[in-house]
Amino acid sequence: MDHTTAWQDGGPTTTANLGVLCRHCHGYKHSDGVTLTQPTPGTFQWTTQLGHTYTTTPEPP
């Protein structure tokens, strides 16, 4: 589990701020110019260094 907003930056340890990232994605998240937000629990919005935005949503139950 990984904090979307880092704990040391005030990110709470709650479902709305946690997500499962593979090792590659976790490292990429910390690259210069890359941002990751979680507008709603389980929905992740990545912005790349080139400014492209990608959104992933959870699979329905």
PDB file of N, CA, C, O and CB in Angstrom:
ATOM      1  N   MET A   1       0.852  -1.175   0.000  1.00  0.00           N
ATOM      2  CA  MET A   1       0.000   0.000   0.000  1.00  0.00           C
ATOM      3  C   MET A   1       0.894   1.232   0.000  1.00  0.00           C
ATOM      4  O   MET A   1       1.954   1.259   0.626  1.00  0.00           O
ATOM      5  CB  MET A   1      -0.968   0.001   1.224  1.00  0.00           C
ATOM      6  N   ASP A   2       0.440   2.238  -0.712  1.00  0.00           N
ATOM      7  CA  ASP A   2       1.207   3.462  -0.868  1.00  0.00           C
ATOM      8  C   ASP A   2       0.277   4.655  -0.672  1.00  0.00           C
ATOM      9  O   ASP A   2      -0.868   4.646  -1.126  1.00  0.00           O
ATOM     10  CB  ASP A   2       1.896   3.516  -2.260  1.00  0.00           C
ATOM     11  N   HIS A   3       0.781   5.678   0.009  1.00  0.00           N
ATOM     12  CA  HIS A   3       0.031   6.920   0.168  1.00  0.00           C
ATOM     13  C   HIS A   3       0.051   7.686  -1.153  1.00  0.00           C
ATOM     14  O   HIS A   3       1.119   7.888  -1.733  1.00  0.00           O
ATOM     15  CB  HIS A   3       0.622   7.787   1.322  1.00  0.00           C
ATOM     16  N   THR A   4      -1.122   8.117  -1.637  1.00  0.00           N
ATOM     17  CA  THR A   4      -1.177   8.934  -2.840  1.00  0.00           C
ATOM     18  C   THR A   4      -0.552  10.293  -2.538  1.00  0.00           C
ATOM     19  O   THR A   4       0.335  10.745  -3.261  1.00  0.00           O
ATOM     20  CB  THR A   4      -2.643   9.093  -3.346  1.00  0.00           C
ATOM     21  N   THR A   5      -1.013  10.941  -1.473  1.00  0.00           N
ATOM     22  CA  THR A   5      -0.346  12.129  -0.937  1.00  0.00           C
ATOM     23  C   THR A   5       0.498  11.640   0.219  1.00  0.00           C
ATOM     24  O   THR A   5      -0.019  11.054   1.171  1.00  0.00           O
ATOM     25  CB  THR A   5      -1.377  13.255  -0.483  1.00  0.00           C
ATOM     26  N   ALA A   6       1.796  11.878   0.140  1.00  0.00           N
ATOM     27  CA  ALA A   6       2.738  11.341   1.134  1.00  0.00           C
ATOM     28  C   ALA A   6       2.336  11.699   2.563  1.00  0.00           C
ATOM     29  O   ALA A   6       1.870  12.804   2.842  1.00  0.00           O
ATOM     30  CB  ALA A   6       4.145  11.860   0.854  1.00  0.00           C
ATOM     31  N   TRP A   7       2.528  10.752   3.438  1.00  0.00           N
ATOM     32  CA  TRP A   7       2.211  10.952   4.849  1.00  0.00           C
ATOM     33  C   TRP A   7       2.937  12.176   5.393  1.00  0.00           C
ATOM     34  O   TRP A   7       2.343  12.979   6.113  1.00  0.00           O
ATOM     35  CB  TRP A   7       2.581   9.705   5.667  1.00  0.00           C
ATOM     36  N   GLN A   8       4.223  12.327   5.055  1.00  0.00           N
ATOM     37  CA  GLN A   8       4.992  13.453   5.580  1.00  0.00           C
ATOM     38  C   GLN A   8       4.520  14.794   5.012  1.00  0.00           C
ATOM     39  O   GLN A   8       4.880  15.851   5.531  1.00  0.00           O
ATOM     40  CB  GLN A   8       6.467  13.257   5.274  1.00  0.00           C
ATOM     41  N   ASP A   9       3.715  14.751   3.944  1.00  0.00           N
ATOM     42  CA  ASP A   9       3.136  15.970   3.377  1.00  0.00           C
ATOM     43  C   ASP A   9       1.701  16.180   3.841  1.00  0.00           C
ATOM     44  O   ASP A   9       0.978  17.004   3.281  1.00  0.00           O
ATOM     45  CB  ASP A   9       3.184  15.919   1.855  1.00  0.00           C
ATOM     46  N   GLY A  10       1.293  15.441   4.853  1.00  0.00           N
ATOM     47  CA  GLY A  10      -0.045  15.592   5.417  1.00  0.00           C
ATOM     48  C   GLY A  10      -1.071  14.617   4.887  1.00  0.00           C
ATOM     49  O   GLY A  10      -2.255  14.732   5.203  1.00  0.00           O
ATOM     50  N   GLY A  11      -0.633  13.651   4.079  1.00  0.00           N
ATOM     51  CA  GLY A  11      -1.569  12.661   3.546  1.00  0.00           C
ATOM     52  C   GLY A  11      -2.014  11.688   4.617  1.00  0.00           C
ATOM     53  O   GLY A  11      -1.177  11.078   5.283  1.00  0.00           O
ATOM     54  N   PRO A  12      -3.317  11.530   4.797  1.00  0.00           N
ATOM     55  CA  PRO A  12      -3.812  10.621   5.830  1.00  0.00           C
ATOM     56  C   PRO A  12      -3.667   9.160   5.423  1.00  0.00           C
ATOM     57  O   PRO A  12      -3.591   8.841   4.236  1.00  0.00           O
ATOM     58  CB  PRO A  12      -5.267  10.924   6.138  1.00  0.00           C
ATOM     59  N   THR A  13      -3.629   8.292   6.399  1.00  0.00           N
ATOM     60  CA  THR A  13      -3.605   6.858   6.142  1.00  0.00           C
ATOM     61  C   THR A  13      -5.059   6.382   6.156  1.00  0.00           C
ATOM     62  O   THR A  13      -5.542   5.811   7.134  1.00  0.00           O
ATOM     63  CB  THR A  13      -2.723   6.084   7.210  1.00  0.00           C
ATOM     64  N   THR A  14      -5.737   6.639   5.035  1.00  0.00           N
ATOM     65  CA  THR A  14      -7.143   6.276   4.871  1.00  0.00           C
ATOM     66  C   THR A  14      -7.326   5.618   3.503  1.00  0.00           C
ATOM     67  O   THR A  14      -6.460   5.727   2.636  1.00  0.00           O
ATOM     68  CB  THR A  14      -8.070   7.530   5.018  1.00  0.00           C
ATOM     69  N   THR A  15      -8.440   4.947   3.319  1.00  0.00           N
ATOM     70  CA  THR A  15      -8.730   4.296   2.051  1.00  0.00           C
ATOM     71  C   THR A  15      -8.696   5.297   0.895  1.00  0.00           C
ATOM     72  O   THR A  15      -8.264   4.959  -0.206  1.00  0.00           O
ATOM     73  CB  THR A  15     -10.093   3.605   2.112  1.00  0.00           C
ATOM     74  N   ALA A  16      -9.145   6.512   1.140  1.00  0.00           N
ATOM     75  CA  ALA A  16      -9.193   7.532   0.091  1.00  0.00           C
ATOM     76  C   ALA A  16      -7.802   8.026  -0.311  1.00  0.00           C
ATOM     77  O   ALA A  16      -7.668   8.717  -1.320  1.00  0.00           O
ATOM     78  CB  ALA A  16     -10.035   8.705   0.553  1.00  0.00           C
ATOM     79  N   ASN A  17      -6.763   7.684   0.461  1.00  0.00           N
ATOM     80  CA  ASN A  17      -5.416   8.156   0.155  1.00  0.00           C
ATOM     81  C   ASN A  17      -4.416   7.009  -0.011  1.00  0.00           C
ATOM     82  O   ASN A  17      -3.209   7.244  -0.070  1.00  0.00           O
ATOM     83  CB  ASN A  17      -4.940   9.094   1.246  1.00  0.00           C
ATOM     84  N   LEU A  18      -4.904   5.789  -0.085  1.00  0.00           N
ATOM     85  CA  LEU A  18      -4.010   4.643  -0.250  1.00  0.00           C
ATOM     86  C   LEU A  18      -4.297   3.933  -1.557  1.00  0.00           C
ATOM     87  O   LEU A  18      -5.430   3.926  -2.037  1.00  0.00           O
ATOM     88  CB  LEU A  18      -4.152   3.669   0.925  1.00  0.00           C
ATOM     89  N   GLY A  19      -3.274   3.340  -2.125  1.00  0.00           N
ATOM     90  CA  GLY A  19      -3.441   2.565  -3.345  1.00  0.00           C
ATOM     91  C   GLY A  19      -2.322   1.559  -3.472  1.00  0.00           C
ATOM     92  O   GLY A  19      -1.264   1.702  -2.859  1.00  0.00           O
ATOM     93  N   VAL A  20      -2.568   0.536  -4.278  1.00  0.00           N
ATOM     94  CA  VAL A  20      -1.568  -0.494  -4.507  1.00  0.00           C
ATOM     95  C   VAL A  20      -0.817  -0.137  -5.789  1.00  0.00           C
ATOM     96  O   VAL A  20      -1.422  -0.024  -6.855  1.00  0.00           O
ATOM     97  CB  VAL A  20      -2.222  -1.919  -4.603  1.00  0.00           C
ATOM     98  N   LEU A  21       0.496   0.041  -5.683  1.00  0.00           N
ATOM     99  CA  LEU A  21       1.331   0.329  -6.843  1.00  0.00           C
ATOM    100  C   LEU A  21       2.415  -0.737  -6.945  1.00  0.00           C
ATOM    101  O   LEU A  21       2.959  -1.186  -5.937  1.00  0.00           O
ATOM    102  CB  LEU A  21       1.957   1.750  -6.745  1.00  0.00           C
ATOM    103  N   CYS A  22       2.718  -1.133  -8.175  1.00  0.00           N
ATOM    104  CA  CYS A  22       3.838  -2.044  -8.359  1.00  0.00           C
ATOM    105  C   CYS A  22       5.135  -1.260  -8.132  1.00  0.00           C
ATOM    106  O   CYS A  22       5.123  -0.033  -8.034  1.00  0.00           O
ATOM    107  CB  CYS A  22       3.810  -2.698  -9.786  1.00  0.00           C
ATOM    108  N   ARG A  23       6.219  -1.967  -8.053  1.00  0.00           N
ATOM    109  CA  ARG A  23       7.515  -1.345  -7.786  1.00  0.00           C
ATOM    110  C   ARG A  23       7.855  -0.278  -8.840  1.00  0.00           C
ATOM    111  O   ARG A  23       8.343   0.800  -8.502  1.00  0.00           O
ATOM    112  CB  ARG A  23       8.616  -2.418  -7.747  1.00  0.00           C
ATOM    113  N   HIS A  24       7.596  -0.588 -10.109  1.00  0.00           N
ATOM    114  CA  HIS A  24       7.874   0.351 -11.194  1.00  0.00           C
ATOM    115  C   HIS A  24       7.047   1.634 -11.054  1.00  0.00           C
ATOM    116  O   HIS A  24       7.589   2.736 -11.139  1.00  0.00           O
ATOM    117  CB  HIS A  24       7.590  -0.311 -12.548  1.00  0.00           C
ATOM    118  N   CYS A  25       5.736   1.489 -10.838  1.00  0.00           N
ATOM    119  CA  CYS A  25       4.861   2.659 -10.723  1.00  0.00           C
ATOM    120  C   CYS A  25       5.202   3.497  -9.495  1.00  0.00           C
ATOM    121  O   CYS A  25       5.142   4.725  -9.544  1.00  0.00           O
ATOM    122  CB  CYS A  25       3.398   2.221 -10.661  1.00  0.00           C
ATOM    123  N   HIS A  26       5.558   2.840  -8.400  1.00  0.00           N
ATOM    124  CA  HIS A  26       5.939   3.581  -7.199  1.00  0.00           C
ATOM    125  C   HIS A  26       7.177   4.429  -7.472  1.00  0.00           C
ATOM    126  O   HIS A  26       7.230   5.591  -7.069  1.00  0.00           O
ATOM    127  CB  HIS A  26       6.198   2.615  -6.023  1.00  0.00           C
ATOM    128  N   GLY A  27       8.161   3.867  -8.147  1.00  0.00           N
ATOM    129  CA  GLY A  27       9.357   4.628  -8.474  1.00  0.00           C
ATOM    130  C   GLY A  27       9.050   5.764  -9.443  1.00  0.00           C
ATOM    131  O   GLY A  27       9.565   6.872  -9.291  1.00  0.00           O
ATOM    132  N   TYR A  28       8.208   5.486 -10.444  1.00  0.00           N
ATOM    133  CA  TYR A  28       7.851   6.499 -11.430  1.00  0.00           C
ATOM    134  C   TYR A  28       7.122   7.668 -10.783  1.00  0.00           C
ATOM    135  O   TYR A  28       7.320   8.821 -11.168  1.00  0.00           O
ATOM    136  CB  TYR A  28       6.988   5.889 -12.525  1.00  0.00           C
ATOM    137  N   LYS A  29       6.282   7.370  -9.803  1.00  0.00           N
ATOM    138  CA  LYS A  29       5.521   8.406  -9.099  1.00  0.00           C
ATOM    139  C   LYS A  29       6.453   9.459  -8.510  1.00  0.00           C
ATOM    140  O   LYS A  29       6.071  10.622  -8.385  1.00  0.00           O
ATOM    141  CB  LYS A  29       4.661   7.782  -7.989  1.00  0.00           C
ATOM    142  N   HIS A  30       7.659   9.068  -8.150  1.00  0.00           N
ATOM    143  CA  HIS A  30       8.611   9.992  -7.525  1.00  0.00           C
ATOM    144  C   HIS A  30       9.542  10.670  -8.532  1.00  0.00           C
ATOM    145  O   HIS A  30      10.478  11.368  -8.140  1.00  0.00           O
ATOM    146  CB  HIS A  30       9.437   9.253  -6.499  1.00  0.00           C
ATOM    147  N   SER A  31       9.289  10.466  -9.830  1.00  0.00           N
ATOM    148  CA  SER A  31      10.093  11.117 -10.863  1.00  0.00           C
ATOM    149  C   SER A  31       9.733  12.601 -10.944  1.00  0.00           C
ATOM    150  O   SER A  31       8.596  12.989 -10.677  1.00  0.00           O
ATOM    151  CB  SER A  31       9.881  10.431 -12.237  1.00  0.00           C
ATOM    152  N   ASP A  32      10.713  13.422 -11.315  1.00  0.00           N
ATOM    153  CA  ASP A  32      10.457  14.849 -11.488  1.00  0.00           C
ATOM    154  C   ASP A  32       9.388  15.065 -12.548  1.00  0.00           C
ATOM    155  O   ASP A  32       9.448  14.481 -13.630  1.00  0.00           O
ATOM    156  CB  ASP A  32      11.751  15.594 -11.870  1.00  0.00           C
ATOM    157  N   GLY A  33       8.413  15.905 -12.234  1.00  0.00           N
ATOM    158  CA  GLY A  33       7.385  16.263 -13.202  1.00  0.00           C
ATOM    159  C   GLY A  33       6.212  15.319 -13.281  1.00  0.00           C
ATOM    160  O   GLY A  33       5.285  15.566 -14.053  1.00  0.00           O
ATOM    161  N   VAL A  34       6.214  14.251 -12.517  1.00  0.00           N
ATOM    162  CA  VAL A  34       5.117  13.283 -12.531  1.00  0.00           C
ATOM    163  C   VAL A  34       4.244  13.537 -11.306  1.00  0.00           C
ATOM    164  O   VAL A  34       4.746  13.721 -10.197  1.00  0.00           O
ATOM    165  CB  VAL A  34       5.655  11.806 -12.547  1.00  0.00           C
ATOM    166  N   THR A  35       2.928  13.544 -11.526  1.00  0.00           N
ATOM    167  CA  THR A  35       2.019  13.675 -10.388  1.00  0.00           C
ATOM    168  C   THR A  35       1.000  12.544 -10.413  1.00  0.00           C
ATOM    169  O   THR A  35       0.630  12.036 -11.472  1.00  0.00           O
ATOM    170  CB  THR A  35       1.306  15.050 -10.406  1.00  0.00           C
ATOM    171  N   LEU A  36       0.565  12.171  -9.238  1.00  0.00           N
ATOM    172  CA  LEU A  36      -0.470  11.156  -9.079  1.00  0.00           C
ATOM    173  C   LEU A  36      -1.474  11.694  -8.076  1.00  0.00           C
ATOM    174  O   LEU A  36      -1.112  12.082  -6.965  1.00  0.00           O
ATOM    175  CB  LEU A  36       0.128   9.778  -8.613  1.00  0.00           C
ATOM    176  N   THR A  37      -2.743  11.713  -8.477  1.00  0.00           N
ATOM    177  CA  THR A  37      -3.810  12.123  -7.564  1.00  0.00           C
ATOM    178  C   THR A  37      -4.834  11.003  -7.514  1.00  0.00           C
ATOM    179  O   THR A  37      -4.850  10.116  -8.368  1.00  0.00           O
ATOM    180  CB  THR A  37      -4.470  13.474  -8.013  1.00  0.00           C
ATOM    181  N   GLN A  38      -5.683  11.058  -6.505  1.00  0.00           N
ATOM    182  CA  GLN A  38      -6.750  10.069  -6.343  1.00  0.00           C
ATOM    183  C   GLN A  38      -8.038  10.851  -6.086  1.00  0.00           C
ATOM    184  O   GLN A  38      -8.432  11.032  -4.934  1.00  0.00           O
ATOM    185  CB  GLN A  38      -6.438   9.047  -5.163  1.00  0.00           C
ATOM    186  N   PRO A  39      -8.709  11.323  -7.172  1.00  0.00           N
ATOM    187  CA  PRO A  39      -9.888  12.167  -7.002  1.00  0.00           C
ATOM    188  C   PRO A  39     -11.008  11.508  -6.200  1.00  0.00           C
ATOM    189  O   PRO A  39     -11.712  12.176  -5.443  1.00  0.00           O
ATOM    190  CB  PRO A  39     -10.411  12.563  -8.343  1.00  0.00           C
ATOM    191  N   THR A  40     -11.169  10.200  -6.370  1.00  0.00           N
ATOM    192  CA  THR A  40     -12.107   9.416  -5.562  1.00  0.00           C
ATOM    193  C   THR A  40     -11.416   8.101  -5.226  1.00  0.00           C
ATOM    194  O   THR A  40     -10.530   7.674  -5.966  1.00  0.00           O
ATOM    195  CB  THR A  40     -13.477   9.172  -6.318  1.00  0.00           C
ATOM    196  N   PRO A  41     -11.794   7.451  -4.138  1.00  0.00           N
ATOM    197  CA  PRO A  41     -11.120   6.208  -3.767  1.00  0.00           C
ATOM    198  C   PRO A  41     -11.106   5.197  -4.921  1.00  0.00           C
ATOM    199  O   PRO A  41     -12.147   4.850  -5.479  1.00  0.00           O
ATOM    200  CB  PRO A  41     -11.799   5.592  -2.547  1.00  0.00           C
ATOM    201  N   GLY A  42      -9.902   4.741  -5.258  1.00  0.00           N
ATOM    202  CA  GLY A  42      -9.733   3.742  -6.298  1.00  0.00           C
ATOM    203  C   GLY A  42      -9.547   4.300  -7.701  1.00  0.00           C
ATOM    204  O   GLY A  42      -9.198   3.554  -8.615  1.00  0.00           O
ATOM    205  N   THR A  43      -9.770   5.592  -7.890  1.00  0.00           N
ATOM    206  CA  THR A  43      -9.567   6.240  -9.189  1.00  0.00           C
ATOM    207  C   THR A  43      -8.272   7.033  -9.117  1.00  0.00           C
ATOM    208  O   THR A  43      -8.119   7.916  -8.274  1.00  0.00           O
ATOM    209  CB  THR A  43     -10.779   7.168  -9.571  1.00  0.00           C
ATOM    210  N   PHE A  44      -7.340   6.709 -10.010  1.00  0.00           N
ATOM    211  CA  PHE A  44      -6.032   7.355  -9.987  1.00  0.00           C
ATOM    212  C   PHE A  44      -5.829   8.151 -11.259  1.00  0.00           C
ATOM    213  O   PHE A  44      -6.138   7.681 -12.354  1.00  0.00           O
ATOM    214  CB  PHE A  44      -4.909   6.318  -9.817  1.00  0.00           C
ATOM    215  N   GLN A  45      -5.306   9.363 -11.113  1.00  0.00           N
ATOM    216  CA  GLN A  45      -5.028  10.209 -12.253  1.00  0.00           C
ATOM    217  C   GLN A  45      -3.535  10.522 -12.269  1.00  0.00           C
ATOM    218  O   GLN A  45      -3.006  11.193 -11.382  1.00  0.00           O
ATOM    219  CB  GLN A  45      -5.877  11.511 -12.207  1.00  0.00           C
ATOM    220  N   TRP A  46      -2.875  10.014 -13.307  1.00  0.00           N
ATOM    221  CA  TRP A  46      -1.443  10.218 -13.494  1.00  0.00           C
ATOM    222  C   TRP A  46      -1.235  11.359 -14.476  1.00  0.00           C
ATOM    223  O   TRP A  46      -1.937  11.433 -15.485  1.00  0.00           O
ATOM    224  CB  TRP A  46      -0.750   8.922 -13.996  1.00  0.00           C
ATOM    225  N   THR A  47      -0.290  12.248 -14.209  1.00  0.00           N
ATOM    226  CA  THR A  47       0.145  13.248 -15.173  1.00  0.00           C
ATOM    227  C   THR A  47       1.630  13.019 -15.392  1.00  0.00           C
ATOM    228  O   THR A  47       2.422  13.023 -14.449  1.00  0.00           O
ATOM    229  CB  THR A  47      -0.154  14.719 -14.679  1.00  0.00           C
ATOM    230  N   THR A  48       1.996  12.817 -16.666  1.00  0.00           N
ATOM    231  CA  THR A  48       3.374  12.489 -17.011  1.00  0.00           C
ATOM    232  C   THR A  48       4.236  13.738 -17.123  1.00  0.00           C
ATOM    233  O   THR A  48       3.741  14.863 -17.050  1.00  0.00           O
ATOM    234  CB  THR A  48       3.418  11.711 -18.315  1.00  0.00           C
ATOM    235  N   GLN A  49       5.516  13.521 -17.299  1.00  0.00           N
ATOM    236  CA  GLN A  49       6.466  14.617 -17.456  1.00  0.00           C
ATOM    237  C   GLN A  49       6.150  15.458 -18.690  1.00  0.00           C
ATOM    238  O   GLN A  49       6.498  16.638 -18.731  1.00  0.00           O
ATOM    239  CB  GLN A  49       7.888  14.072 -17.548  1.00  0.00           C
ATOM    240  N   LEU A  50       5.505  14.882 -19.680  1.00  0.00           N
ATOM    241  CA  LEU A  50       5.142  15.612 -20.900  1.00  0.00           C
ATOM    242  C   LEU A  50       3.766  16.269 -20.810  1.00  0.00           C
ATOM    243  O   LEU A  50       3.307  16.907 -21.758  1.00  0.00           O
ATOM    244  CB  LEU A  50       5.175  14.672 -22.089  1.00  0.00           C
ATOM    245  N   GLY A  51       3.112  16.103 -19.651  1.00  0.00           N
ATOM    246  CA  GLY A  51       1.812  16.735 -19.448  1.00  0.00           C
ATOM    247  C   GLY A  51       0.618  15.910 -19.879  1.00  0.00           C
ATOM    248  O   GLY A  51      -0.510  16.403 -19.852  1.00  0.00           O
ATOM    249  N   HIS A  52       0.836  14.670 -20.275  1.00  0.00           N
ATOM    250  CA  HIS A  52      -0.276  13.780 -20.643  1.00  0.00           C
ATOM    251  C   HIS A  52      -0.945  13.279 -19.362  1.00  0.00           C
ATOM    252  O   HIS A  52      -0.270  13.013 -18.367  1.00  0.00           O
ATOM    253  CB  HIS A  52       0.226  12.573 -21.522  1.00  0.00           C
ATOM    254  N   THR A  53      -2.255  13.152 -19.391  1.00  0.00           N
ATOM    255  CA  THR A  53      -3.005  12.697 -18.229  1.00  0.00           C
ATOM    256  C   THR A  53      -3.689  11.368 -18.547  1.00  0.00           C
ATOM    257  O   THR A  53      -4.306  11.206 -19.599  1.00  0.00           O
ATOM    258  CB  THR A  53      -4.045  13.758 -17.797  1.00  0.00           C
ATOM    259  N   TYR A  54      -3.566  10.429 -17.620  1.00  0.00           N
ATOM    260  CA  TYR A  54      -4.173   9.105 -17.746  1.00  0.00           C
ATOM    261  C   TYR A  54      -4.950   8.815 -16.473  1.00  0.00           C
ATOM    262  O   TYR A  54      -4.456   9.051 -15.370  1.00  0.00           O
ATOM    263  CB  TYR A  54      -3.095   8.003 -18.010  1.00  0.00           C
ATOM    264  N   THR A  55      -6.157   8.306 -16.624  1.00  0.00           N
ATOM    265  CA  THR A  55      -6.984   7.984 -15.477  1.00  0.00           C
ATOM    266  C   THR A  55      -7.286   6.496 -15.472  1.00  0.00           C
ATOM    267  O   THR A  55      -7.668   5.927 -16.494  1.00  0.00           O
ATOM    268  CB  THR A  55      -8.284   8.805 -15.490  1.00  0.00           C
ATOM    269  N   THR A  56      -7.112   5.870 -14.314  1.00  0.00           N
ATOM    270  CA  THR A  56      -7.491   4.474 -14.145  1.00  0.00           C
ATOM    271  C   THR A  56      -8.606   4.401 -13.108  1.00  0.00           C
ATOM    272  O   THR A  56      -8.603   5.139 -12.123  1.00  0.00           O
ATOM    273  CB  THR A  56      -6.268   3.601 -13.720  1.00  0.00           C
ATOM    274  N   THR A  57      -9.536   3.523 -13.337  1.00  0.00           N
ATOM    275  CA  THR A  57     -10.659   3.356 -12.419  1.00  0.00           C
ATOM    276  C   THR A  57     -10.736   1.895 -11.977  1.00  0.00           C
ATOM    277  O   THR A  57     -10.270   1.001 -12.683  1.00  0.00           O
ATOM    278  CB  THR A  57     -11.992   3.803 -13.086  1.00  0.00           C
ATOM    279  N   PRO A  58     -11.323   1.660 -10.812  1.00  0.00           N
ATOM    280  CA  PRO A  58     -11.415   0.273 -10.343  1.00  0.00           C
ATOM    281  C   PRO A  58     -12.416  -0.516 -11.180  1.00  0.00           C
ATOM    282  O   PRO A  58     -13.360   0.044 -11.738  1.00  0.00           O
ATOM    283  CB  PRO A  58     -11.818   0.230  -8.857  1.00  0.00           C
ATOM    284  N   GLU A  59     -12.196  -1.812 -11.256  1.00  0.00           N
ATOM    285  CA  GLU A  59     -13.143  -2.679 -11.942  1.00  0.00           C
ATOM    286  C   GLU A  59     -14.399  -2.796 -11.086  1.00  0.00           C
ATOM    287  O   GLU A  59     -14.311  -2.822  -9.858  1.00  0.00           O
ATOM    288  CB  GLU A  59     -12.522  -4.083 -12.226  1.00  0.00           C
ATOM    289  N   PRO A  60     -15.565  -2.867 -11.722  1.00  0.00           N
ATOM    290  CA  PRO A  60     -16.785  -3.015 -10.945  1.00  0.00           C
ATOM    291  C   PRO A  60     -16.801  -4.353 -10.201  1.00  0.00           C
ATOM    292  O   PRO A  60     -16.196  -5.332 -10.638  1.00  0.00           O
ATOM    293  CB  PRO A  60     -18.010  -2.897 -11.855  1.00  0.00           C
ATOM    294  N   PRO A  61     -17.505  -4.369  -9.068  1.00  0.00           N
ATOM    295  CA  PRO A  61     -17.561  -5.628  -8.301  1.00  0.00           C
ATOM    296  C   PRO A  61     -18.311  -6.720  -9.017  1.00  0.00           C
ATOM    297  O   PRO A  61     -18.437  -7.828  -8.495  1.00  0.00           O
ATOM    298  CB  PRO A  61     -18.201  -5.394  -6.964  1.00  0.00           C
TER     299      PRO A  61
END
